[in-house]
Amino acid sequence: MKIVSITPLLFDAWVKMRCALWPDYSETDLRGGAGAMLLDTAKHDVRIALMDGKPVGFCETSLRSDYVNGCETSPVAFLEGIYVDADARRTGVARALTAEAQIWARKAGCKEFASDALLDNTASHQMHKALGFSETERVVYFRKKI
């Protein structure tokens, strides 16, 4: 396995994996969001996992300066998204991706690495715990149209 920074040659494979992770969004929207991240590499980091030269996973990390639930410092490295193809799971891909993200975060001056997951996404909760994250709180967001 090899972990690399995103390159133009890997862009389409990254977008395809983003579509698998976030199927409720259109490919157009996810492609646009990916392009926007690449325009601000000081604030965003994208790593791709390769097995036998084939992209099998990605990790997107951002620097957040606003309040991040459960954190005490700023900026905070935030795991915006992580995905590993089903046939490559449980092989250390997610661990390798997040290890590289943490190196980037430390170089950016971060002391904390945060993430989130939906309340019912227990597989994600288990993955986060396996990667060394600890749960800080549970939140339900509300809104009201006015």
C-alpha positions as CSV (number, residue, x, y, z in Angstrom):
1,M,0.0,0.0,0.0
2,K,1.1,3.5,-0.8
3,I,-0.4,6.8,0.5
4,V,0.0,9.8,-1.9
5,S,-1.2,13.3,-2.1
6,I,-3.9,14.0,-4.6
7,T,-2.7,14.6,-8.2
8,P,-4.6,15.5,-11.3
9,L,-4.3,11.9,-12.6
10,L,-6.1,10.7,-9.5
11,F,-8.8,13.4,-9.5
12,D,-11.5,11.3,-11.3
13,A,-10.9,8.3,-9.0
14,W,-11.2,10.5,-6.0
15,V,-14.5,12.0,-7.2
16,K,-15.8,8.4,-7.8
17,M,-14.9,7.4,-4.3
18,R,-16.5,10.7,-3.0
19,C,-19.7,9.6,-4.8
20,A,-19.6,6.2,-3.1
21,L,-19.2,7.9,0.3
22,W,-21.8,10.6,-0.1
23,P,-24.4,9.0,-2.5
24,D,-27.1,11.7,-1.6
25,Y,-25.1,14.3,-3.5
26,S,-24.7,14.7,-7.2
27,E,-21.4,13.9,-8.9
28,T,-21.4,17.5,-10.2
29,D,-21.6,18.9,-6.7
30,L,-19.0,16.5,-5.3
31,R,-16.7,17.3,-8.3
32,G,-17.1,21.0,-7.6
33,G,-16.4,20.6,-3.9
34,A,-13.3,18.6,-4.7
35,G,-12.0,21.2,-7.1
36,A,-12.6,23.9,-4.5
37,M,-10.5,22.0,-1.9
38,L,-7.6,21.8,-4.4
39,L,-7.7,25.6,-4.7
40,D,-6.8,26.0,-1.0
41,T,-4.1,23.5,-0.2
42,A,-3.0,25.5,2.9
43,K,-6.4,24.7,4.5
44,H,-7.2,21.3,2.9
45,D,-5.2,18.1,2.5
46,V,-6.3,15.1,0.4
47,R,-4.5,11.7,0.5
48,I,-5.2,8.8,-1.7
49,A,-4.4,5.1,-0.8
50,L,-3.1,3.0,-3.6
51,M,-2.9,-0.8,-3.7
52,D,-1.1,-2.3,-6.6
53,G,-1.3,1.2,-8.2
54,K,-5.1,1.3,-7.9
55,P,-6.9,4.0,-5.8
56,V,-8.7,2.2,-3.0
57,G,-9.4,5.0,-0.5
58,F,-9.1,8.6,0.4
59,C,-8.9,11.0,3.4
60,E,-9.9,14.6,3.3
61,T,-8.7,16.8,6.2
62,S,-9.3,20.6,6.7
63,L,-8.1,23.1,9.2
64,R,-10.9,24.6,11.2
65,S,-10.5,27.8,13.2
66,D,-14.0,28.0,14.4
67,Y,-15.2,26.1,17.5
68,V,-15.0,22.4,17.0
69,N,-17.1,20.4,19.4
70,G,-15.0,18.7,22.2
71,C,-11.8,20.5,21.3
72,E,-9.8,23.0,23.3
73,T,-7.4,24.5,20.7
74,S,-7.4,26.2,17.4
75,P,-6.9,25.5,14.6
76,V,-8.1,21.9,14.7
77,A,-7.4,19.4,12.0
78,F,-10.8,18.0,11.0
79,L,-11.4,14.7,9.2
80,E,-14.0,15.8,6.7
81,G,-14.2,12.5,4.9
82,I,-12.6,9.1,4.8
83,Y,-13.5,6.2,2.5
84,V,-12.0,2.8,1.8
85,D,-13.3,0.4,-0.9
86,A,-15.2,-2.5,0.6
87,D,-12.6,-5.1,-0.6
88,A,-9.7,-3.1,0.9
89,R,-11.3,-2.6,4.4
90,R,-9.7,-4.0,7.5
91,T,-6.2,-3.9,5.8
92,G,-4.9,-0.8,7.5
93,V,-5.8,1.7,4.8
94,A,-7.8,4.0,7.0
95,R,-5.1,3.9,9.7
96,A,-2.4,4.8,7.1
97,L,-4.5,7.6,5.6
98,T,-5.2,9.2,8.9
99,A,-1.5,8.8,10.0
100,E,-0.5,10.9,6.9
101,A,-3.3,13.4,7.7
102,Q,-1.9,13.8,11.2
103,I,1.5,14.5,9.9
104,W,0.1,17.3,7.7
105,A,-1.9,18.6,10.7
106,R,1.1,18.7,13.0
107,K,3.0,20.7,10.4
108,A,0.1,23.1,10.2
109,G,0.4,23.7,14.0
110,C,-2.6,21.6,15.1
111,K,-2.6,19.9,18.5
112,E,-6.0,18.2,18.0
113,F,-7.5,16.0,15.3
114,A,-11.3,15.9,15.3
115,S,-14.1,14.3,13.3
116,D,-17.8,13.6,13.4
117,A,-20.3,10.9,12.3
118,L,-24.0,10.7,12.2
119,L,-25.6,9.2,15.3
120,D,-26.8,6.1,13.6
121,N,-23.5,5.4,11.7
122,T,-22.2,2.9,14.2
123,A,-19.7,1.5,11.7
124,S,-18.1,4.9,11.5
125,H,-18.1,5.2,15.3
126,Q,-16.2,1.8,15.5
127,M,-13.7,2.9,12.9
128,H,-13.0,6.2,14.7
129,K,-12.4,4.4,18.0
130,A,-10.1,1.9,16.2
131,L,-8.2,4.8,14.9
132,G,-7.7,6.3,18.3
133,F,-10.4,8.9,18.4
134,S,-12.4,9.3,21.6
135,E,-16.0,10.4,21.6
136,T,-16.5,13.8,23.1
137,E,-20.2,14.5,22.9
138,R,-23.4,13.8,21.0
139,V,-25.4,16.6,19.4
140,V,-28.7,16.9,17.6
141,Y,-29.0,20.0,15.4
142,F,-32.2,21.9,15.0
143,R,-33.4,24.6,12.6
144,K,-36.5,26.7,12.0
145,K,-37.5,28.5,8.8
146,I,-38.3,32.1,9.4
